[in-house]
Amino acid sequence: MRQVPVYIFTGFLESGKTTFIIDTLKDPGFSEGEKTLVIVCEEGEVEYEDELLRETNAVVEYVEDPEQLNHDYFVFLHKKHKPAQVIIEYNGTWPMEKLLNNEPPRQWVVAEILSTADASTFDTYMANMRSMLLDQFSESDVLIFNRCMPETPKASYKRTMRANNRKLRMIFENADGSLDDKIDEEVPYDLNADLISVEDDDFGIFYIDAMEHPEKYEGKKITFKGMVYRGKKMADNEFVPGRHVMTCCADDIAFFGFLSKYTGADKLRVKSWVKVVADIKIEFVKEYQGDGPVLYISKVEECDAPKETLVYF
């Protein structure tokens, strides 16, 4: 049975989804002339012209209600069009789980989830619809920030999105259509200091940067404040100092921390706040699913909690 790859495009209205899909359809290497079914869940200013559909051997089906997206409907479309590949232009206000939790036809396999975001309106959406926005990108493989300007805080956006989705690959497209692959990710502490001091408000930046670019921290000595966590299966000399992070909304808070080695770790009070001094080594850690920073701690002192215990991005 031949598999049919399904490509899901997410993002809010006017974020550039349709333009992205049209460019994909026009790419001769995408379909190689075979039929593409495009399921459109919201209509914006850009339309799928009949000439485009003829030239790319594509057909469009429109969906107005998320309840339509169910197994029987997908099977109906598969039998009707017999597509070689499927594109779903998803509605940015519908929960992703509504789509992903539906059982597709046996032949359909999700190949990639791609998202678009308009950099000129991203801050407004984050301020007013943070949970809904991040839900769109929670399962994405690729996120394209388009309409970027010189003043767009790309490094900040990258950290925020990476906290929400560690596997996410981000592309920044400038207003003139060019791509920016040289993003300034300067951190607010001195990486060349003999002892790198991470302030309370900068823990989130430190965590994301260290996990994404562990090679920058190999052999460095660092100090920061964190809460003590110890799992039941940890060795006596292991614990995790970290912070609670709001990745999406008040109902979606995760604990971010680093595996640490310290003689006497089993004597530390769980959930107590400590200030640590540690040397960083890059090692394979199962929980990291690869190489990452492991802290060899030389000093632990109990301390007061930060003024703001929750980390925001």
Helices and strands as residue ranges (DSSP letters): E 4-10, H 17-26, H 28-31, E 36-40, H 50-56, E 58-62, G 66-68, H 71-81, E 85-89, H 96-100, E 108-118, H 122-137, E 142-148, H 154-164, E 169-174, E 196-197, G 200-202, H 203-212, G 214-217, E 221-229, E 238-246, E 253-257, E 260-261, G 265-267, E 273-285, G 286-288, E 290-302, E 310-311
